[in-house]
Amino acid sequence: MRDVVIIGVGMHSFGRFPDKSIKALGAFAVSAAMDDANIKMSDLDIAYVGNSLGGALSGQEGVRGQTVLQYCGLSDIPIINVENACASGSTALRGAWLEVASGQSEVALALGVEKMFTGDTPKTLAALAGDSEVELARMGMQFTANYAIHPKYNLLGLMDKYGWSAEDYALCAVKNSRNGAKNPDAQHQRPLNVDEILQSPMIAYPLTLLMCSSIGDGAAAAIVCSQDFVDRVETARPVHIRAAVLESGHIFGSTDHEFNKLSRVLRKAYEEAAIGPEDIDVCEVHDAMAPVELLLYESLGFCGPGEGVDLLRSGATEIQGRHPVNTSGGLTARGHPVGATGLAQVAELVWQLRGEAGARQVPRPPKVALAHNQGGLLLGLDSAAYAVTILST
Amino acid sequence: MTSTEQGSLAPGLADLTASSGAQLIGGRCEACSRIVFPYRERCSECGSRQTRSIRLSRLGRLYSYTVCHVAPLGWSAPYFQAYVELPEGVFVFGLISSEVPVDFGSLSVGMNLEVVAEAVEVGGRPHMTYVFRPVDSSEPIVGEKCET
């Protein structure tokens, strides 16, 4: 496998855009990424387009990637449609990475795009339920509640086990809202306080509305290429892809004694990149419900079991801290238009590594960055997809 | 039509007509003895094709639960959502019987539950599914012999 770099990224802000179609959102991100990379349309050899809900929401069940990319004038090249629930964006990036790493392509586009505001919120929520195995939704599974009680999170049980409080959980959302307030592309840009988070409507105890990611519209794109190609682009400020690990969930059964599949995926990514947790200067994680970040700190290797709250309260995961996490605001503040999220994480990290993240720039120039993106829930008890991407200057 | 013949919300996951009450259908690998829920055609651990569907224990331990205040389309909130650990060592998602008042204090983690068939209303119509209901016994639940 040869080295692969990201030569450009672009993003359409996350939020509610009633006047913009999925095509317009996607085209915006693609053009921004191409401008950033300073390449021509004819340089692209292939495109991977991640989208999860467009079929259920618009009726465009097939070839959504072609419909979006042709709207921005991109035709003839192979276009691969990718659906992997909330990890669709990272899965598209992995496809583009593999194209270049294998030598099959010189330049590849990865786009993640989602339009969830359709004027029919129940329809959007029903479509979201279809991002998990439908038998679960049929039995009344509510996805947010799952974070409270699922054996691999059990945020409610951890309040007993570790003495964590609802206020601790609110503090995760406080941190990410503060970061989102510094991000002009974030869906939610108002800094929140503990009281208003705890007083917002209860979704499933202990998770309140303002701890949860919301529905949204948006798109993000990355252009990846070979070292040979990037050497020919004078303006290039490449970021290296050191690992692009994708795994599906585990089938848990009578011989399993722990549920932390993510730790195994992260270990694999660390090995592939030949780094350890201490090398990560900035990361974006999948905080679909903000408090889960406390467990992700453990999985990442930033702290030991039960130490997530101490780490958060110490300020270590703030932008100025030792382990900045979710500088973009994360899923809860930047937003989570599901298929676009993985590539928005990557765009944020590329900006951080280049020193272009503006008010939310990590002060000590970061050299290594990690993105964790995850999606879906299966009857076998695990998530459907885990994606971990490691980048470096 | 009897109530148990109405559209099941858990087809393939549970036998809602069992004479002893509802029974969850899992799978056991004849080669490595691993038990999973739900049934799969091949063993994910050893790859063996020699798997068979088994009726899992009707009793389990409440691993975790919460009250959902927002319901999916057609469902009404508040309602309980839970994970139950069966003596075979598998965890099962499920709802709690409507006989239990939807109040946090009605249940406690670690309590014994049994699986029963119950009609739940979805979209204004009753649908049969499996749910969990507290049992009086506080005896620790030991593995029941699994039979086909």
Interface residues (C-beta under 8 A of the other chain):
Chain A: P122 L125 A126 A129 E135 L136 A137 R138 M139 G140 M141 Q142 T144 A145 N146 A148 I149 H150 P151 N154 L156 G157 D160 P201 M202 I203 A204 Y205 P206 H250 I251 F252 G253 S254 T255 D256 L379 G380 L381
Chain B: L9 A10 G12 L13 C32 S33 R34 I35 V36 F37 P38 R40 S44 E45 Y63 S64 Y65 T66 V67 C68 H69 V70 A71 P72 L73 W75 Y79 Q81 A82 Y83 E88 G89 V90 F91 F93 G94 L95 F104 V109 V120 V122 T129
